[in-house]
Structures are given as structure tokens and as C-alpha cells.
Amino acid sequence: MTDFHGDSDVSTGRTLWSLATGWAARRGDEDALVFLPQSGTPEGMRSMPWARFVDDVAQLRSALAAAGVADQRTVVLALPNSPLAVAIWLAVPANGAVIQVVDPDGGILAFERAVSATRPVLVVAARENAATMREAISRVQVPTRLVVPTELGVDALRYEIDGLPPSSAAAPEATPNLVAGLLPTSGTSGAPKLVQLTHRNYVMAAERLARNAGFLTSDRHYLCSPFFHTNGQLYLCAPAFVTGGSVAIVPRFSASAYFDAARWTGATVSSMVAPPMRMALHRALERGGAVDPGGLRLVQYGMNLSENDWRAWDTLLPGIDTRQIYGQTESVTGVLGGAPWEADDRRTIGRPFVGVERVRLVGDSGADVPDGEPGELWVQGIPGRSLMLGYDNAPEATAETLVADAARAWLRTGDLMVRHPDGRFEFRGRRMHIIRRGGENLSTYGLELDLQSCPLVGDVAVTAQEDDTLDAIVVAHVIPAEGYDEAAFRAWCAENLGKRGVPDVVRVHESFPRTGSGRVIARELG
């Protein structure tokens, strides 16, 4: 067992709201938010200082309280990235209620599941999805109130939100141990679940990332990931409440405008998973010429790029530091990563973050594995502080994932890692994404990275198909690049990856179904 002891409660009773009010007093005239309009272009870009932001959120809190937003009741938020979305995300938990942010483009079935699961006291939807949300509420017959703001920019924070009564009464105050938010798991390989996070969780997440990543008050965090995702809320937005920095908000991720929007908004740090990062890189390569990302100095990323992609990145964007990071929604924030002074080797993730109490790599026998051998990563912490409180209304799933250990628990991540002698961890894939073909174990994650190096394909995803002889065979799903031919693709695989790297079946797609964070939804590939 490898021990990494740390403070299990860096929140010390604070909430994001108390942090925000502190920065309003100390840095009232400095920007809290900078945001592009919904058009995604720099014309009409606006900003909001900390003092005005906190004052407007305080008024919003009173209006929400008058609508019954308190006492651990849930609010479902279905808005695109916007100042209003961030304000409601802050205001609802500050009242002691629970925020559940959903994909605004999720569709009627996703809206039905969200409303049915938590029976919210209030639903906030955009004009574009209001009719769909209204139909979803009608179908599940949950008594709730639907509010559709007239606009999503800075002025929406200054005036009464359509449908909410004005109120001068003081809003209720939250205590740190209350549930503050419900975040969905990705649902790419199983039934989606809602992760319960407390106020302590949110502050811990912001503190751990800020300290381990070396974030500064001068940093502007690039909120281009969808806000319903963990990355948008905890990796990009929350750290600014600890550092007193600012958040650059763009309405949606755009691969073609990723670097331009960073320059327009003055973003300095970003966080994203590898697929959209790769998409942005390839759009820049297709456009040709130099790329000006402005002051963007750091991109923290999850998963990895191929060697070819990294060579292209270093040629095109030599001024941007990259740093791999690992975490799950259940772990609340980053668990493993590199230090600000270390070079990113593009192979290993890094070491356990300061503040992570202990980690283990557990083998099939239940015993810890030695360095160099793969095992499932377990992370120790305190539920509701340094780990999720649990899954909402799912005690059995919670018990399977959080293994009790006195006052603490071990989070079973389901991810296979190898620890190197220098203490750095290397990701080998999810336990459920290991293909057992003819007595050998193949990682879909590793094979995808190798296949993405082929110049004949634009992107690759790997799945398994049951087979009577081999137990399972490898299926490569490819998006062709110019000049693609299956025979040539197979020949490239054999020459560059050997026999083990040649897929058994190749299927061609025009595009891949993806989650909001950009991950491929493997179960929908067919």
C-alpha cells in the first residue's frame, strides 16, 4: 500500500458563496466573469466584477427563496454556458437547496429522467429547450415550476427572472455538510447515476486543484466545457472562487474557435478531456498557419493523445504547457497529476496530489500489486469531504463503490493503473474496457491511442464483440481521413503495431456519438 496523508477537510466550514462574498470585499472592481455572447463571437463580449456579481446573486437568492428554493429541495438547470447559469449554480446551494445541472440539448427522455429522479421544486430552461422541458414535466407528472429566463447575459442577473416573484426577505443560509449539487456520471458504460456532492466537496475540489496546479489570482479559467459536466463545474469554475481569479465563459465548445475564443476572453488556464482537445488541434492544423491562443498558458487534460498528435501540438503550440490529470466525478476532483515544475512526459499521469490521503492498486485477489503490475486504483477519503457523499437514491451502488473503512472509505474507481518505481502512475484502461481476446488482454484505451496515429483515419474508437472461439474480438470504428482504404489501414496496423494491433473487424462512421464532455459513447456505435 502506498500512503499519501493529507488534510481531509481543507474546506474548514467555507462554502463557495462565502468565498465569493470575500472576494467581492477584497477585489470588488476586478473581473469575476468575462463572457462571449451566445453567438460565440467577440462582438458584444462583456465582463462583470466581483462586487456586482455577488450583489446580483444575492438578489437572485432572495427571488429563489420566495419560490421555495431551500431546505434541500432540488432545482434542475438546463441552460447553456452563460453568466446566468453560473449565478444560479452559486445561488441555489447558497440557499441550502440542491442544484442539478443537465445537458440543455439532452432531449425529452433525458429531461424526463432528470425531473423524475429528483422531483425538483423549480426547473430553469432556455427558450430553445423550454417546449421540450415542458413536455417532459407533463409526461412524468411531477409538480414543479418551469421558469424560462428572457435572456442569459449579464442583464439577466440584474432584473427579475421571468416567473419568479421579487422578494426583499433574507435568503436562508446553507451549512457546509448539506448536499450542494448532483452531478451525473458519464453513463458511457452503464446506467447513469447522480453523484451527491456537499459544500465541503466543492470547496475541497477548488482548493486541491488550485494548490496542486499552481493557479494564481491572475488566472482566468476557460469555461468552454459544458457546464453540466464535472469538468465545467469543479475543474474550471470552482477554483476561481478559491483564488479570486476569473472565469471566461463561452456558450459552447467549438473545435474551430477554441484557441481564438481563449484569446478573445483572455483565458489563461483550461481543462478538457483528450477527444475535444484533439478536435481543436486538428481544426487548427486544417486551417493552416500560425495559431494565436493569447495568454493561454496551461491545458490540463484527461486521457491522452497519440504520439503524432503530440508532435503536432508541440510544433503548433509550443507556448502552452500541458499537464495530464486524473479524477472521477466520484473522487470529486483530481487525484493524480503532475506538478507545475515537472515536464509532462505524455505517458504517465503523475503522482497522487497533495491532499489525497492514500491510494492503492488492488489486484484480482484483493491484495495490493507491486510496482509494474496493473491493479484497480482505490482512493481513500471521507465521504462528503474528500470523496462523494454517495449516489443519490442508490444505496446498493454506493456500497459497491465506497468500501467503508472506519470513519473513512475506499473509492473503487474501476480504473486499471500501473505504478512506476518513480511513483508516477500510468493509466491502462477501465476494468470493463479490457478485451479478453484468445487468452490475451487488450486495453481499448491503449489500442485507440495507437490506431489514432494512423494518417488514414481522422478518429478511432475500439469496442469488443463476443466470439465463440476467441471469447471476444476487436472492432475498430473509424472516421476516414483523405485516402482511406481498409486494406491500407490494416497494412499500416500490421506494420506499425504488429499482429496484436490489427483489428478483427473495421466499421466506418461519418461521426461518433459523444457525451457532453466529448467522450465517445461506445454502446451506441453498433
N, C-alpha and C positions, 0 to 999 in steps of 0.2 A: 504494500500500500504506500502511495506517495502522499505525504501530508503537506498541506498548504494552509496554515492557520491564518485567519483574518477576522476583522471585526464583523460580527454577524448583523449588526444594526447601525449602519452609518447614517440612517435617517434621523435618529435622535429626536423623534417626535415631530419632525417637519413634514409639510405637505408641499406639493407643487404650488398651491395657492399662497402659502406663507412665504415661499421663496420668491414668488412673483411680486408680492407686496414689498418685500425687502428691496428688490431691485428697482421698483418704482420710486422708493425713497432715496436710494443711492445713485441711480442712473436714470432718473426720470426723463431727461431730454435725449437719451441715447436710444437708438432703434431697438425695438423688440422684434418687430416683423417688417420684412420687405417682401413685396408680393407682386407678381405679374397678374394682369387681368386674365379673365377666362379665355381670352383669345390666345394666350400663350406668347404674345409678342411684347416687346419692351415699351411700346406706346401706351401710356397710361399707367406705368408702373408706379406704385405708391409705397409709403412706409408709415409705420406707427411707432411712436416712442413708448417706453415702458410705462410712464405715468398715465398716458392716455389709455393704453391698453388695459391696465389694471382698473382704471376708473370705469371704462366701458364694460369690462367683465363684471365688476361689482354691480352695476345696474342690471346687467343680464341675469345675474344670480337672483336678484330680487324678483324679476319677472318670472323666472323659472320656479322659484319658491311658491309664488302665487298660483302657479299651475300644478302644484303638488309634487314638484321635483325635490324630494328629500327622503329621509327615512329608508335608505337603501332600495328605493324604487329605481327602476331602470329607464333610461332614455335611449332609444335607438336613433343613431345619427347616420343618415345616408346622403352625405354631401361630398362633392369633390374637394380636393385640397383647396383651402381658402382660409382667410383670416377668421371667418365666422366659424368654420369647423374647429379651428384651434381654440377659439374663445369658448365654444360650447363644451369642448373636451375638457377645458380647465374649469368651467363654471359648474358643471353637473356634479363632479366628485367633491368640489369645494362645499356644496350644499349637503353632503352626506348621501347623495344618490350615486347611481352606478351608470357609467357610460358604456354603451355597446356600439362601436363604430362598425358599419357594414359597408360592403362594396356598393357604391352608388349605381354601378352598372350590373349588379348581380342578377337582376331578373326576378320574376314574380315568385318562383319557387324558393329562391334564396331569401327573399323578403318574408315569405310565409314562415320559413324555419326560424328566422330571427325573432319575429314577433311572437310566434307560438312558444319559443323556448323561454322567453323572459317576461312575457306579458307586460310590456312597458307602459308606464303612465303617460309617456309622450313619445311621439315619433317626429323627427325633423327630416324632411325630404326636400330635394331640389325640385324646381319647376319641371325639369326634364324627366324625372322619375316619379313625380307625385301621383300620376294616374295609376302607375303600376303598383306603387306602395298602397294606395287607397284600395285597390282591388285585392291585394294580399291581405290587408287588415279585414276586409269584408269576408274573405274566404275562411279565415281562421276564427272569426267572430270573437276577437279579443277587444274588450272595451278600452280604447285608448284615444288619445287626441293627436291628430295629424296637423303639424304646423309646416307651412311652406313659405320660407322667407322670400321676400321680394327680390333680394339680391344678396351677393355673397362677399362683397368687398368691404372696405373699411367703414363705409357709411352704415352698413348693416349693424355694426356694433354700437352706433350712436343713437339709433332710433329703436322704437318698439318693434320687435319681431312680429310679423303679421300673425294674429291669432292668440298672442299671449297678452294677458292684461298687465297694464303698468302697476307697479307696486312700490311703495316707499318703505315697506316693512323690512326689517333686517333679515337677511337670509340666514338659515341655520348654518352652523359650523360643523365640519367633519372632524372626526378623531382619526389618528393615523392607522389604527388597526382595522378600520372599516374597509370593505371591498370598494375599490375606486373604479375599476374597469373590468370588462370582459373582452378578451382578445381571442379570436378564432385560431385554431391550429390550421395548417395549410389544407388538410384534408386530401392530400395528393395520394395517399396510400391507405386510407381508412376513413371511417366516418368522422366528419368534422366535430370538434368539441370546443367548448368555450373555457378558456383559462381564466380563473379568478385571480386578479391582482389587487393588492391593497395599496393604500397610500404609501406605506413603508416600501413596498416593492418599487413603486415609481421613483421615489427619491433615491433608493439604493441603486437602481439601474442608472440613473443620471450621474450619481456620484462615481460609481465604479468606472463607467465609460470615460467620464471627464478626467479622472485621475490616471487611468491606465493609458489613455490615448494622448494625454497632454493637451487637452483642449484649453483654450485661453478665452478671456473675456472678449478679446478682439475677433474671435472666430464667428463666422456666420454659417449656420448649419443648413445644408441644402436639402430642403424637403421636396424631393421630386418623386419619392416612393409613395405609393398610395397610402393614405392616412389610416385605412382600416387595418393595415399590416403592422406587425410588431416593429419592423424597421422604421416605419414612419413615425410612430408614437414614441418609442423608447430609445431608439438609436439616434434619431435625428432631431426630434423636437425637445424631448425631456432634458438633455444635457444643457441646453441654453438656460434653463431655469436654475441650474446649479452655478453656472459660470457667469451669468449675467450677460451672455453674448446675445446673438440674434438668430432669427430663423428666416431663411429665404424660401418663400412658398411659390411653387409653380403649380398650375392646375392639375397637371398630369405628367407622367413620364413621357418624354419624346426622345427616341434614339437619335433622330436627326438634329434636334436642338439642344441636346444635353449639355454640351460644352458652351454653346452660345448663351443659354439661359443662366449657366453658372457665372459667366462673365457679366451679363446684364444685371444680375441681382447682387453681385459682389460675394457670392458664396466662396467659402474657404475650405470647408470640410464636407465630405459626402460619405454615404454608406449605402451599399447596394449588393445584391447577390450577383453572381457571375453572369447569368444569361442576359439581363439588360445591359450590364457593363460591356459585354461582348457585342451586343447590338449597337451600342453607341460608338464603340471603336470601329466596327465595320462600316457604319454610316459615314464616319469621318474619313475612312480610307476610300470609300466610293466617291465621296465628294472631291477628294484630292486637295493638294495644297497644305499649307500650314494650318494648325489648329490653335486658336487663342482661347484658353479656358479662364482667362482673367487671373484672379488671385487664388484659384482652387489649388490648394497645397497638398491635400490628403484625400485619398479614397480608401475607406475601409470596406473590405469585401468578404462575402461568404461564398463558399465553394471555390472553384478555381478556373483559370483559363488554360488553354493549350499552350505549348511552347511557342508555336507560331504566332499566336495572339499576343503573348508576352513580348516577343521580339518586335512586333508591330507597335505595341503600346510604348515600349521604351524608345523607339525611333520617333514616333509621332508626339509623345507627351513626356519628354524626359524630366520636366519640372514638377511633375505630380508624384508625390510619394504614395506608395501603395502598401497596405498592411492587411494581411488576412486575419479574420476574426471568426470565432465560433461561439454560437449560443443558440438557444431554442426559446420559443415562447414560454415553455415551462421553466426554463432556467432564468427567465425574466430579462436577462441581458447577457453580455459577453462573458464567457467562461475561460476561453483560451485565446491568446493573441500575442503578437509581437510587441516589443517595447518601442517607444518613439525613436530611440537611438540605434535600433537594430535594423540591418538590411533585411528586406523581405526576400526569402530565398525561393518563393513561389512554389515550394514543395511541401513544407511543413506549415502548420498554423502558428505555433508558438508555444509558450508555456502558460500555465494557469495564471490568470490575472490576480493581482494583489486584491485581497478581499474575498477570494474563493477559499473556503475553509479546507476542503480536502477533495481529491479526485481519486478514482480507482479505475483500472482497466480489468474487467472481470471476464474470465473465460467461460466456456460452456459448463465446466464443472462447478462453477460458483466461486472458484479461487482466483486470486489476482494472478495475472500473467506477467512474466518477466519482460524486460525491455526487448523490443524487436519482435514480439509476438502480438498478434491482434487480439483485442478484447473489447467488450462493450464499455463505453465511458459511463461511469457513475459519478455524480456530483453531490457532495454533502452540503446541507444548509438547513435553514429554519423556514418551514412553510409560512408564507405571509410576510417574510422578511427578505431572505436571500434566495428563496425559491417560491414558485407559485403557491398560492394557498391551496389550490386543488382545481379539479374540473367542476364546472357548475352542474349541479344536479346529476352527478355521475360518481357516486362513492366507490363503486367497484373499479372503474377505470382509474380513479385517483389512487386507490390502494395498490393497484398493479404498478403504477408509475412512481409513486412516492413510497419507498420502503422505510417504515418507521425505525428510528434508531434513537431511543430515549427522547429527549426534547427536540432532536433533530430528525432529519430524514435523508435518505439517499434518493436522488433523482436518477432513475434508469433512463438514459437518453435514447437507447436503441441504436446508437451510432457506434460503428467499429473504428477504433483508433489503434495506432502503434506509437509507443513512446520510445524516442531515441535516447541514447546514452547522455546526450547533452541536455535532456529534459524537454525537448520540443516534441510536440505531438503531431502526428500525421493522420489525416482523415482517410479511411479506407472505404467508407460507404455505410449505408444503413443496413442493419442486420437483415431487414426484409428485402433489401435490394441486392443481395448476393445470389447469383445464379449458380446452381449446382449442376454443371454440365458434364456428364460422363465421368464423375468422380473428382472433377476439379472445381474449385470455387472461383468464380469470376465476379468482380465488382462492376456493376453497371456504371458507377461513378468514374472509376478509373478508365474503363473502356471508352466511355463517352469522350473524355479528355483526349485520349489517343486518336479516336476517329475524327474529332473536330480539327485535327491538324491536317487532314487531307484537303488539298486545294480543290478537289472536285465537288465538295459539299459546302453548303452555307451553314448548316447546323445538323446535329445528330442527337438523337435520343435512343437509349437502349432499353429494351424490355425483354422478358422471358416468355417462352411459350412451352407448355407442357409437351413432353415427348415420351413415348412408350419405351424407347430404347435408352435414351440418354438422361431421362428424368426431366430435363429442360434443355431448350436450345435458345440461342441468342438471336434476337430480332433487332436489326438496326433500322431505325426510322430516320430517313434523310430528307433534308430540303436541298435539292440540287443547286449547285453553282454552275456557271457557264462551262460547257464542255463535259458535263456529267455523262457518264456511261457506266452501267452497273458492272460490266466486265472489267473496265478500267479501275473502278473503285475497289473491286475485290482484289485485283492485281496489286494495287497500292497497299491494301491491308496486308496481304501476304508478304510483300517485300519489306514493309516498314514495321509490322507488328508481329510477324510470324504466323504460324498456323492458328495459334490460340486467338489471334486478333481478327480473324476472318469471320464475319457474322454468318450464321446459318441461313437467315432469311433477311432480305432487304426490302423495305417498303418505302415508297416515295410519297412525300406530302408537299403541299404548297405552303403550309404553315402548321405550327403546333398549337394545340390548346394550352393555355398557360393560366397560372394563378395570377392574382394581382401583383405579386412580387416578381413575376417573370419566370417562375419555375414551370417546367413542362408538367402537365397533368398526365402522367403515364397511363392511367387507367382508361383515358379517353382516346388513346392512339389507335386502338383496334388491333 
